[in-house]
Structure formats: structure tokens, C-alpha cells
Amino acid sequence: MTTLDLVAWDDPDAAALRVAQQAELRERYGEDDLGHDMTGEQIVAMVVLRVSGGVVACGALRAADELGAATGELKRMFVLPAHRGRGYSRAVLTDLERIAAERGFTRLVLETGPLQPEAIGLYLAAGYRSIDNYGEYVGVVDSRCFAKSLAEVPAPRRAGGERRAVVVERVTWDHPEAAHLRHRMFTEFNGPTYPELVDQLEQAGGFWADDAAQGVGDLATWVARIDGVAVGCVSIRAPRDGYPPGSAELKKLFLEESARGAGAARALLAAADEEARALGYASLVLQTGIRQPEAVGLYLATGWRPIAPFGPYVGDLHSLCFGKVLDEQPSG
């Protein structure tokens, strides 16, 4: 029998779970969690989940007025290792969201770490989206922050309605249309989306220097066309030092705004999957940015799952990393 109980912060069972969580975080990250010494101050709910009377999971809700009106922060989400994979974390999360809504919170935020991809996967699947690190986590490379509105308004459907025919053509890395699309991607994301990176990239030589470096190890590149016009691109490249064994890397997936929602991204991803399988790779990996929720949504819908940072993305504050096992079929 499974029960969810609202308890005091200093409840002995809840305290024991928090101690176990902190021990696991020290083992993963090599040091104490940044908020390891937090107290019950501002905690408005502490939930424990019991199975047949034994406590196996917990979570807490903190009033976080300093982060915005009616904002709550999820804290101390934890499931004992022997009980993972049974939906207990989702049950605790759902109960805390219910309590938050009942108590007038309209937005929830939380922090987890890049070495906890299973936690990131839980939050993304529950509708949380990555945000810039807040409060004490600003600038902390071992932190990833997420937020969710408890009064979500469905996103409007893209105009255009009718899906147009997409043609995917394999080209070379330096094909003019592919290079043009990558340049469009570079200017779209490294200016408006990540302005703090502009100076660093310019000092390193700008787009052309970066593009030449990104193309090293290219295995295949594709351009997607609609009505004969190149609207998107993607590439895969060989793994480098620090990559998961047996993985190729998906790079430079980009769609012009006018083509988004037309199926071109899925067509490009399917071509990359097929080629990586043909080349004998067991999986694909990728990096995307914390401010690109549409990309994250696309990857989740096509079978990708969060993984720990790899290669050049270890210690990159702006990165989320995903992997896809190629013998699995997309879930979307």
C-alpha cells in the first residue's frame, strides 16, 4: 500500500531521507550540496511517501517570495535508490504541485544538477522548462534550474495549418546552403538568445572560425527543403574524447522560423538516426541550450532523454545534454 503524508519538516522519517539525499549528492559531486544546511524556515509543506508503512521518498515546498510573487520552490526531492523506477518521484511531485496550487502558488521553480539526468528527465516530462540559474545558484556550473506555471495556457498552434512536403537531401558540410543555415543559427542564438557569449565568440574568430572547428569529424550533413527552398539543416559527427562509448554526435539542427512546425525537423532527425545506425553507432548524443525550450520539446518527443554532460560540455553553464539509443523507436 502506498500513502502520501504531509509531515513536519523535522519529522524523523523525512529527516532520515534528507540525510540520505545529501550523502548521495556528495558522492556524485564530490562536495556538499550548496543548500545542504537549509532549515525548515519558509517550508510550507513536507511530503513523505510510504510503501507498506516504510518511508521511501520525500519532497518539500518552500515559499520563495524573493523569486517572484506567488512563487514556490521545490526542495529535497528524493527517492531511495532501491525504490526508483516505480513512479514514486512523480507521485511526490504531483502531490506537491497540488498543495502549491491549493495554497495560492502560481509558479514553481527548482534546482537540480547536470549529473542527475534522471531528475532532469522527470521535470521535463512534467512540464518544467529550463531557466537561467536563480538566487544562490547563479553562476554555479553544477546547477540547472527549471520552472513551471501552475496555470499553463496552451501554446497557440502555428499558422499555416496544412503540412507541406519536405525533401531531405544529403550534402557536404561546406555546401553553401548548409553553411548559410548554420550562419543563420549562429546569429539567431549567439546574439539575441545568448548575448553573454558574443564577445567570447568574436575573440575566437567569429562564425567562420567556429564553423570550421565544428565541422571537424563531420560524418554526414543534410539540408531540408520545402518548395525547393532550403529551410533547415543537421549534421552528425564522429565522437571525441570524453563522449559516451559508441555514440556519434548530432550537431547544428536548425530550422528557419517560417518552416517550424512543418515536419522538417523530424525528417532531418530521422535521416541522422538512419545514417548513425548504418555507420554502426549504438546511440546519438547532443547538446542544446537552456534557453531553447522548443528544441528540448522536440527532442523529448522524438525519443531523446537527458544525459550527463560529456566532452566539451562538462562545466558549461548553458548546456543541457541528451542521448538517444538507436535501437529504440521514437515515442512521439
TORKOL-4160 file (C-alpha; in steps of 0.2 Angstrom, whole numbers, padded with zeros to 4 digits, m for minus):
332
<pt num="1" X="0000" Y="0000" Z="0000"/>
<pt num="2" X="0007" Y="0017" Z="m0005"/>
<pt num="3" X="0002" Y="0033" Z="0005"/>
<pt num="4" X="0007" Y="0051" Z="0004"/>
<pt num="5" X="0008" Y="0060" Z="0021"/>
<pt num="6" X="0010" Y="0078" Z="0025"/>
<pt num="7" X="0023" Y="0079" Z="0039"/>
<pt num="8" X="0033" Y="0092" Z="0049"/>
<pt num="9" X="0050" Y="0097" Z="0042"/>
<pt num="10" X="0058" Y="0089" Z="0057"/>
<pt num="11" X="0049" Y="0073" Z="0056"/>
<pt num="12" X="0061" Y="0059" Z="0059"/>
<pt num="13" X="0057" Y="0049" Z="0043"/>
<pt num="14" X="0059" Y="0065" Z="0032"/>
<pt num="15" X="0075" Y="0070" Z="0041"/>
<pt num="16" X="0082" Y="0052" Z="0038"/>
<pt num="17" X="0078" Y="0054" Z="0019"/>
<pt num="18" X="0086" Y="0071" Z="0018"/>
<pt num="19" X="0102" Y="0064" Z="0026"/>
<pt num="20" X="0102" Y="0050" Z="0013"/>
<pt num="21" X="0100" Y="0063" Z="m0001"/>
<pt num="22" X="0114" Y="0074" Z="0005"/>
<pt num="23" X="0126" Y="0059" Z="0006"/>
<pt num="24" X="0121" Y="0054" Z="m0012"/>
<pt num="25" X="0124" Y="0071" Z="m0018"/>
<pt num="26" X="0141" Y="0072" Z="m0010"/>
<pt num="27" X="0146" Y="0056" Z="m0019"/>
<pt num="28" X="0140" Y="0062" Z="m0036"/>
<pt num="29" X="0148" Y="0079" Z="m0035"/>
<pt num="30" X="0162" Y="0077" Z="m0023"/>
<pt num="31" X="0156" Y="0090" Z="m0011"/>
<pt num="32" X="0141" Y="0096" Z="m0001"/>
<pt num="33" X="0126" Y="0102" Z="m0009"/>
<pt num="34" X="0125" Y="0121" Z="m0010"/>
<pt num="35" X="0110" Y="0121" Z="0001"/>
<pt num="36" X="0114" Y="0107" Z="0012"/>
<pt num="37" X="0112" Y="0117" Z="0028"/>
<pt num="38" X="0095" Y="0123" Z="0024"/>
<pt num="39" X="0082" Y="0123" Z="0039"/>
<pt num="40" X="0063" Y="0122" Z="0039"/>
<pt num="41" X="0061" Y="0141" Z="0038"/>
<pt num="42" X="0049" Y="0146" Z="0024"/>
<pt num="43" X="0044" Y="0127" Z="0021"/>
<pt num="44" X="0026" Y="0126" Z="0019"/>
<pt num="45" X="0024" Y="0108" Z="0015"/>
<pt num="46" X="0035" Y="0092" Z="0018"/>
<pt num="47" X="0028" Y="0076" Z="0010"/>
<pt num="48" X="0034" Y="0058" Z="0013"/>
<pt num="49" X="0029" Y="0043" Z="0003"/>
<pt num="50" X="0027" Y="0027" Z="0012"/>
<pt num="51" X="0026" Y="0009" Z="0004"/>
<pt num="52" X="0018" Y="m0004" Z="0016"/>
<pt num="53" X="0022" Y="0008" Z="0030"/>
<pt num="54" X="0041" Y="0010" Z="0026"/>
<pt num="55" X="0046" Y="0028" Z="0020"/>
<pt num="56" X="0054" Y="0028" Z="0003"/>
<pt num="57" X="0053" Y="0046" Z="m0005"/>
<pt num="58" X="0051" Y="0064" Z="0000"/>
<pt num="59" X="0049" Y="0082" Z="m0006"/>
<pt num="60" X="0046" Y="0099" Z="0001"/>
<pt num="61" X="0038" Y="0115" Z="m0005"/>
<pt num="62" X="0046" Y="0132" Z="0001"/>
<pt num="63" X="0038" Y="0149" Z="m0001"/>
<pt num="64" X="0050" Y="0159" Z="m0012"/>
<pt num="65" X="0043" Y="0176" Z="m0012"/>
<pt num="66" X="0061" Y="0183" Z="m0016"/>
<pt num="67" X="0059" Y="0174" Z="m0033"/>
<pt num="68" X="0043" Y="0182" Z="m0038"/>
<pt num="69" X="0025" Y="0184" Z="m0032"/>
<pt num="70" X="0016" Y="0168" Z="m0028"/>
<pt num="71" X="0032" Y="0158" Z="m0032"/>
<pt num="72" X="0036" Y="0142" Z="m0023"/>
<pt num="73" X="0052" Y="0132" Z="m0024"/>
<pt num="74" X="0053" Y="0113" Z="m0024"/>
<pt num="75" X="0066" Y="0106" Z="m0012"/>
<pt num="76" X="0073" Y="0089" Z="m0006"/>
<pt num="77" X="0065" Y="0078" Z="m0019"/>
<pt num="78" X="0072" Y="0061" Z="m0016"/>
<pt num="79" X="0068" Y="0043" Z="m0018"/>
<pt num="80" X="0079" Y="0029" Z="m0010"/>
<pt num="81" X="0089" Y="0020" Z="m0024"/>
<pt num="82" X="0081" Y="0003" Z="m0021"/>
<pt num="83" X="0064" Y="0010" Z="m0025"/>
<pt num="84" X="0067" Y="0020" Z="m0040"/>
<pt num="85" X="0059" Y="0017" Z="m0057"/>
<pt num="86" X="0042" Y="0014" Z="m0049"/>
<pt num="87" X="0034" Y="0032" Z="m0051"/>
<pt num="88" X="0037" Y="0037" Z="m0033"/>
<pt num="89" X="0046" Y="0053" Z="m0038"/>
<pt num="90" X="0032" Y="0058" Z="m0050"/>
<pt num="91" X="0019" Y="0055" Z="m0036"/>
<pt num="92" X="0028" Y="0066" Z="m0024"/>
<pt num="93" X="0030" Y="0079" Z="m0037"/>
<pt num="94" X="0011" Y="0079" Z="m0042"/>
<pt num="95" X="0006" Y="0080" Z="m0024"/>
<pt num="96" X="0017" Y="0095" Z="m0021"/>
<pt num="97" X="0010" Y="0104" Z="m0036"/>
<pt num="98" X="m0007" Y="0100" Z="m0029"/>
<pt num="99" X="m0003" Y="0108" Z="m0012"/>
<pt num="100" X="0006" Y="0123" Z="m0021"/>
<pt num="101" X="m0010" Y="0127" Z="m0031"/>
<pt num="102" X="m0021" Y="0125" Z="m0016"/>
<pt num="103" X="m0010" Y="0137" Z="m0006"/>
<pt num="104" X="m0010" Y="0150" Z="m0020"/>
<pt num="105" X="0006" Y="0147" Z="m0028"/>
<pt num="106" X="0005" Y="0150" Z="m0047"/>
<pt num="107" X="0023" Y="0146" Z="m0052"/>
<pt num="108" X="0036" Y="0133" Z="m0046"/>
<pt num="109" X="0055" Y="0133" Z="m0048"/>
<pt num="110" X="0068" Y="0121" Z="m0043"/>
<pt num="111" X="0086" Y="0117" Z="m0044"/>
<pt num="112" X="0095" Y="0100" Z="m0048"/>
<pt num="113" X="0112" Y="0095" Z="m0056"/>
<pt num="114" X="0118" Y="0090" Z="m0073"/>
<pt num="115" X="0124" Y="0074" Z="m0065"/>
<pt num="116" X="0106" Y="0069" Z="m0061"/>
<pt num="117" X="0099" Y="0067" Z="m0079"/>
<pt num="118" X="0085" Y="0056" Z="m0072"/>
<pt num="119" X="0079" Y="0070" Z="m0061"/>
<pt num="120" X="0080" Y="0082" Z="m0076"/>
<pt num="121" X="0070" Y="0070" Z="m0086"/>
<pt num="122" X="0057" Y="0069" Z="m0073"/>
<pt num="123" X="0055" Y="0088" Z="m0073"/>
<pt num="124" X="0055" Y="0090" Z="m0091"/>
<pt num="125" X="0042" Y="0076" Z="m0093"/>
<pt num="126" X="0031" Y="0085" Z="m0080"/>
<pt num="127" X="0031" Y="0101" Z="m0090"/>
<pt num="128" X="0045" Y="0111" Z="m0082"/>
<pt num="129" X="0057" Y="0121" Z="m0093"/>
<pt num="130" X="0075" Y="0126" Z="m0090"/>
<pt num="131" X="0078" Y="0144" Z="m0085"/>
<pt num="132" X="0093" Y="0154" Z="m0080"/>
<pt num="133" X="0100" Y="0149" Z="m0063"/>
<pt num="134" X="0092" Y="0160" Z="m0049"/>
<pt num="135" X="0097" Y="0165" Z="m0032"/>
<pt num="136" X="0112" Y="0156" Z="m0024"/>
<pt num="137" X="0114" Y="0146" Z="m0040"/>
<pt num="138" X="0118" Y="0160" Z="m0051"/>
<pt num="139" X="0135" Y="0155" Z="m0060"/>
<pt num="140" X="0135" Y="0138" Z="m0052"/>
<pt num="141" X="0140" Y="0126" Z="m0066"/>
<pt num="142" X="0134" Y="0111" Z="m0056"/>
<pt num="143" X="0116" Y="0118" Z="m0055"/>
<pt num="144" X="0102" Y="0118" Z="m0068"/>
<pt num="145" X="0086" Y="0127" Z="m0064"/>
<pt num="146" X="0068" Y="0124" Z="m0070"/>
<pt num="147" X="0051" Y="0132" Z="m0069"/>
<pt num="148" X="0033" Y="0128" Z="m0072"/>
<pt num="149" X="0017" Y="0139" Z="m0072"/>
<pt num="150" X="0003" Y="0131" Z="m0062"/>
<pt num="151" X="m0009" Y="0140" Z="m0074"/>
<pt num="152" X="m0002" Y="0135" Z="m0090"/>
<pt num="153" X="m0010" Y="0142" Z="m0106"/>
<pt num="154" X="m0009" Y="0131" Z="m0121"/>
<pt num="155" X="0003" Y="0137" Z="m0134"/>
<pt num="156" X="m0006" Y="0144" Z="m0149"/>
<pt num="157" X="m0005" Y="0132" Z="m0165"/>
<pt num="158" X="0007" Y="0138" Z="m0178"/>
<pt num="159" X="m0001" Y="0147" Z="m0193"/>
<pt num="160" X="m0001" Y="0138" Z="m0209"/>
<pt num="161" X="m0011" Y="0123" Z="m0205"/>
<pt num="162" X="m0008" Y="0111" Z="m0219"/>
<pt num="163" X="0009" Y="0102" Z="m0219"/>
<pt num="164" X="0020" Y="0104" Z="m0234"/>
<pt num="165" X="0031" Y="0092" Z="m0242"/>
<pt num="166" X="0048" Y="0091" Z="m0235"/>
<pt num="167" X="0063" Y="0085" Z="m0245"/>
<pt num="168" X="0079" Y="0080" Z="m0236"/>
<pt num="169" X="0095" Y="0080" Z="m0246"/>
<pt num="170" X="0112" Y="0074" Z="m0241"/>
<pt num="171" X="0125" Y="0087" Z="m0244"/>
<pt num="172" X="0143" Y="0091" Z="m0239"/>
<pt num="173" X="0147" Y="0101" Z="m0223"/>
<pt num="174" X="0153" Y="0116" Z="m0234"/>
<pt num="175" X="0138" Y="0116" Z="m0245"/>
<pt num="176" X="0133" Y="0134" Z="m0247"/>
<pt num="177" X="0115" Y="0131" Z="m0242"/>
<pt num="178" X="0121" Y="0121" Z="m0226"/>
<pt num="179" X="0134" Y="0134" Z="m0222"/>
<pt num="180" X="0121" Y="0148" Z="m0224"/>
<pt num="181" X="0109" Y="0140" Z="m0212"/>
<pt num="182" X="0122" Y="0137" Z="m0199"/>
<pt num="183" X="0126" Y="0155" Z="m0201"/>
<pt num="184" X="0108" Y="0159" Z="m0198"/>
<pt num="185" X="0108" Y="0148" Z="m0182"/>
<pt num="186" X="0124" Y="0157" Z="m0176"/>
<pt num="187" X="0117" Y="0174" Z="m0177"/>
<pt num="188" X="0100" Y="0169" Z="m0170"/>
<pt num="189" X="0106" Y="0161" Z="m0155"/>
<pt num="190" X="0123" Y="0169" Z="m0151"/>
<pt num="191" X="0116" Y="0186" Z="m0151"/>
<pt num="192" X="0098" Y="0188" Z="m0145"/>
<pt num="193" X="0097" Y="0171" Z="m0136"/>
<pt num="194" X="0115" Y="0171" Z="m0128"/>
<pt num="195" X="0121" Y="0189" Z="m0128"/>
<pt num="196" X="0134" Y="0185" Z="m0115"/>
<pt num="197" X="0143" Y="0173" Z="m0127"/>
<pt num="198" X="0145" Y="0186" Z="m0141"/>
<pt num="199" X="0162" Y="0193" Z="m0136"/>
<pt num="200" X="0170" Y="0176" Z="m0132"/>
<pt num="201" X="0165" Y="0170" Z="m0150"/>
<pt num="202" X="0171" Y="0186" Z="m0158"/>
<pt num="203" X="0188" Y="0185" Z="m0149"/>
<pt num="204" X="0189" Y="0167" Z="m0155"/>
<pt num="205" X="0186" Y="0172" Z="m0173"/>
<pt num="206" X="0168" Y="0173" Z="m0175"/>
<pt num="207" X="0157" Y="0162" Z="m0186"/>
<pt num="208" X="0169" Y="0156" Z="m0199"/>
<pt num="209" X="0182" Y="0150" Z="m0186"/>
<pt num="210" X="0169" Y="0142" Z="m0175"/>
<pt num="211" X="0161" Y="0133" Z="m0190"/>
<pt num="212" X="0177" Y="0126" Z="m0196"/>
<pt num="213" X="0180" Y="0119" Z="m0179"/>
<pt num="214" X="0163" Y="0112" Z="m0178"/>
<pt num="215" X="0165" Y="0103" Z="m0195"/>
<pt num="216" X="0180" Y="0093" Z="m0189"/>
<pt num="217" X="0174" Y="0075" Z="m0189"/>
<pt num="218" X="0159" Y="0078" Z="m0199"/>
<pt num="219" X="0151" Y="0061" Z="m0205"/>
<pt num="220" X="0136" Y="0067" Z="m0214"/>
<pt num="221" X="0126" Y="0083" Z="m0217"/>
<pt num="222" X="0108" Y="0086" Z="m0223"/>
<pt num="223" X="0098" Y="0101" Z="m0229"/>
<pt num="224" X="0079" Y="0100" Z="m0229"/>
<pt num="225" X="0069" Y="0109" Z="m0242"/>
<pt num="226" X="0051" Y="0115" Z="m0244"/>
<pt num="227" X="0045" Y="0120" Z="m0261"/>
<pt num="228" X="0063" Y="0119" Z="m0266"/>
<pt num="229" X="0069" Y="0132" Z="m0253"/>
<pt num="230" X="0082" Y="0126" Z="m0240"/>
<pt num="231" X="0074" Y="0129" Z="m0223"/>
<pt num="232" X="0084" Y="0118" Z="m0212"/>
<pt num="233" X="0100" Y="0108" Z="m0209"/>
<pt num="234" X="0108" Y="0095" Z="m0197"/>
<pt num="235" X="0124" Y="0085" Z="m0196"/>
<pt num="236" X="0132" Y="0071" Z="m0187"/>
<pt num="237" X="0150" Y="0070" Z="m0182"/>
<pt num="238" X="0162" Y="0057" Z="m0175"/>
<pt num="239" X="0164" Y="0056" Z="m0156"/>
<pt num="240" X="0178" Y="0065" Z="m0147"/>
<pt num="241" X="0187" Y="0062" Z="m0131"/>
<pt num="242" X="0175" Y="0061" Z="m0116"/>
<pt num="243" X="0160" Y="0056" Z="m0127"/>
<pt num="244" X="0149" Y="0041" Z="m0121"/>
<pt num="245" X="0156" Y="0025" Z="m0129"/>
<pt num="246" X="0148" Y="0020" Z="m0146"/>
<pt num="247" X="0140" Y="0037" Z="m0149"/>
<pt num="248" X="0140" Y="0049" Z="m0163"/>
<pt num="249" X="0135" Y="0067" Z="m0160"/>
<pt num="250" X="0120" Y="0077" Z="m0168"/>
<pt num="251" X="0126" Y="0094" Z="m0172"/>
<pt num="252" X="0118" Y="0110" Z="m0180"/>
<pt num="253" X="0100" Y="0106" Z="m0181"/>
<pt num="254" X="0092" Y="0122" Z="m0187"/>
<pt num="255" X="0075" Y="0127" Z="m0194"/>
<pt num="256" X="0070" Y="0144" Z="m0201"/>
<pt num="257" X="0056" Y="0151" Z="m0191"/>
<pt num="258" X="0044" Y="0150" Z="m0206"/>
<pt num="259" X="0047" Y="0131" Z="m0208"/>
<pt num="260" X="0045" Y="0127" Z="m0189"/>
<pt num="261" X="0030" Y="0115" Z="m0186"/>
<pt num="262" X="0030" Y="0109" Z="m0204"/>
<pt num="263" X="0039" Y="0092" Z="m0200"/>
<pt num="264" X="0056" Y="0097" Z="m0207"/>
<pt num="265" X="0065" Y="0095" Z="m0190"/>
<pt num="266" X="0058" Y="0077" Z="m0188"/>
<pt num="267" X="0063" Y="0072" Z="m0206"/>
<pt num="268" X="0081" Y="0078" Z="m0203"/>
<pt num="269" X="0082" Y="0069" Z="m0186"/>
<pt num="270" X="0076" Y="0053" Z="m0195"/>
<pt num="271" X="0089" Y="0055" Z="m0208"/>
<pt num="272" X="0103" Y="0057" Z="m0194"/>
<pt num="273" X="0096" Y="0042" Z="m0185"/>
<pt num="274" X="0096" Y="0031" Z="m0200"/>
<pt num="275" X="0114" Y="0036" Z="m0205"/>
<pt num="276" X="0121" Y="0034" Z="m0187"/>
<pt num="277" X="0114" Y="0016" Z="m0187"/>
<pt num="278" X="0121" Y="0012" Z="m0204"/>
<pt num="279" X="0138" Y="0018" Z="m0198"/>
<pt num="280" X="0137" Y="0006" Z="m0183"/>
<pt num="281" X="0134" Y="0018" Z="m0169"/>
<pt num="282" X="0123" Y="0012" Z="m0154"/>
<pt num="283" X="0117" Y="0030" Z="m0149"/>
<pt num="284" X="0117" Y="0048" Z="m0153"/>
<pt num="285" X="0121" Y="0062" Z="m0141"/>
<pt num="286" X="0118" Y="0081" Z="m0142"/>
<pt num="287" X="0120" Y="0097" Z="m0133"/>
<pt num="288" X="0107" Y="0111" Z="m0133"/>
<pt num="289" X="0105" Y="0127" Z="m0123"/>
<pt num="290" X="0095" Y="0130" Z="m0108"/>
<pt num="291" X="0085" Y="0144" Z="m0117"/>
<pt num="292" X="0079" Y="0134" Z="m0131"/>
<pt num="293" X="0063" Y="0126" Z="m0125"/>
<pt num="294" X="0056" Y="0122" Z="m0142"/>
<pt num="295" X="0072" Y="0112" Z="m0146"/>
<pt num="296" X="0070" Y="0102" Z="m0129"/>
<pt num="297" X="0052" Y="0098" Z="m0133"/>
<pt num="298" X="0056" Y="0092" Z="m0150"/>
<pt num="299" X="0070" Y="0080" Z="m0143"/>
<pt num="300" X="0059" Y="0073" Z="m0129"/>
<pt num="301" X="0045" Y="0070" Z="m0142"/>
<pt num="302" X="0057" Y="0060" Z="m0153"/>
<pt num="303" X="0065" Y="0048" Z="m0141"/>
<pt num="304" X="0079" Y="0058" Z="m0133"/>
<pt num="305" X="0082" Y="0058" Z="m0115"/>
<pt num="306" X="0093" Y="0069" Z="m0103"/>
<pt num="307" X="0111" Y="0063" Z="m0100"/>
<pt num="308" X="0126" Y="0069" Z="m0090"/>
<pt num="309" X="0137" Y="0082" Z="m0099"/>
<pt num="310" X="0150" Y="0075" Z="m0110"/>
<pt num="311" X="0166" Y="0081" Z="m0119"/>
<pt num="312" X="0167" Y="0100" Z="m0121"/>
<pt num="313" X="0150" Y="0102" Z="m0112"/>
<pt num="314" X="0156" Y="0097" Z="m0095"/>
<pt num="315" X="0156" Y="0113" Z="m0084"/>
<pt num="316" X="0146" Y="0123" Z="m0097"/>
<pt num="317" X="0133" Y="0133" Z="m0088"/>
<pt num="318" X="0122" Y="0135" Z="m0103"/>
<pt num="319" X="0121" Y="0117" Z="m0109"/>
<pt num="320" X="0108" Y="0103" Z="m0107"/>
<pt num="321" X="0114" Y="0086" Z="m0115"/>
<pt num="322" X="0103" Y="0072" Z="m0122"/>
<pt num="323" X="0106" Y="0055" Z="m0129"/>
<pt num="324" X="0096" Y="0043" Z="m0139"/>
<pt num="325" X="0098" Y="0024" Z="m0140"/>
<pt num="326" X="0096" Y="0020" Z="m0159"/>
<pt num="327" X="0088" Y="0003" Z="m0157"/>
<pt num="328" X="0073" Y="0011" Z="m0148"/>
<pt num="329" X="0059" Y="0018" Z="m0158"/>
<pt num="330" X="0054" Y="0037" Z="m0156"/>
<pt num="331" X="0039" Y="0039" Z="m0143"/>
<pt num="332" X="0032" Y="0054" Z="m0152"/>
